[in-house]
Amino acid sequence: MQSRGFSFSALDAESKLRVLESIGYGTDGTFVTRHGKPYRDQYTHQPIRLTEVIVLPGSTVVLSDNPISLAMYLEDHPDVQIEY
């Protein structure tokens, strides 16, 4: 069964924090954090802003929602299918 995602950007700040905490992340109010430090996108190496974070459906993968990160992730993981 494929998992359908939801619009993370549509969540209020408290809900975003609960989702992030449930998968081992946090926030300082501006950036996504891990172990108290800003978490960096694995492809752009830039800190991920709370307003730009995407959690891929059915996973704990946290990326920035920019097209470069998403395209590179999908290129590295061709078995992943994302439905809109």
Steps between C-alpha positions, in 0.01 A plus 500: 500500500635843411495768760350836410667801650345819627594861464751562775491871418128510584567396861523754779833537684394279794392216269825523301695473825301190606566330164870584513534385861327171420776418251794626708533863395413833657497869418639820640203686354677579172701191406453124533741371763656168590678462833455875557680610182348616170446198275646534151347377177705202386526634144534878531669488841298806605307512828136407441252775590180393671307674222680293233514154656354192336466160666468237231187284536548178693852591609711703736683670211515874560603726211459856388209529258715651225498329158872414512474300822187319389641413157830379645322289761277338237802438278680328791187298589325397176273258687328788684165608362336823606136565415355848486 
